[in-house]
């Protein structure tokens, strides 16, 4: 009898303290919108995140994940979170050039060397600035994909090789780089990119390695520059009204799932997927994966310096202290050993 009582007391002690409050809460339904297809690693990882939210909330928060642009186009996902078209959305801030100048620091070429460490660094750094830059939504977490490269129909070795070339850039900063080197930008979301190259609208694309296969782009490109050229900043954003409508206990569950740990859990499978794509591409017949010499890499790094200057100017125009923000980013990259 005493053993049974002791067991019950122990169970009560380690049980979730919010359960009584959650049991009284009204059910909240969350729509999560992703613009990638179901086969993308973010989709099952986000579903696991959603299931854990439901479990932690005692079933009072119901989460449904909608992939493949079911609720709206990729370019619109920040506004969809702001306006409540969806409750949580997968955002590429670079799809709207100039709107999020601070976040764009994470999009500068040759910033990140590693997707996992880079996500931890970016998430910690950007959480300090999102309340200003993304004030009309709640930032859940920020992350990057494993560094991507330049892929295309032509072998690009030096910056000047982009002169006259039509490039689908992954984000706005890479778009500026293309223009700076005399190329032409072709705007297309990830799901539209293969068609753009196939029809000759674009010649080259900056893209992470695994996703080249996922979106079928391997069928329309041949050459692949083997260098961590860039990463793209992504965020999961939540509608403020929906968050504020929740009980304190439910907010606590959401906050616990907008953590660095969950940023890694949701995005690490994608990082592994992209990194494995590079290995797969090297073994693929009919494709050339080529490295740059030390001198060529130095020339690229020197050539992209004006992009950092442009970023600083954009931040200043928005009222930010670019030098301080950049120093903060560099310190955070060093802390997580995520820089190049």
BELMO-V87766 format. One record per helix or strand of 2 or more residues. SS is the DSSP state (h for helix, s for strand). FROM is the first residue (numbers start at 1). TO is the last residue. Records with the same first field share a line. If there is no record, write none. Layout:
# BELMO-V87766
SS: FROM-TO / FROM-TO
This chain:
# BELMO-V87766
h: 2-14 / 19-24 / 41-56 / 74-83 / 93-95 / 103-107 / 115-126 / 130-133 / 159-162 / 172-180 / 190-198 / 209-214 / 217-219 / 240-244 / 248-256 / 260-282 / 294-303 / 305-317 / 322-336
s: 28-33 / 61-66 / 88-91 / 137-144 / 148-152 / 166-168 / 184-185 / 204-207 / 223-225 / 233-239 / 288-290
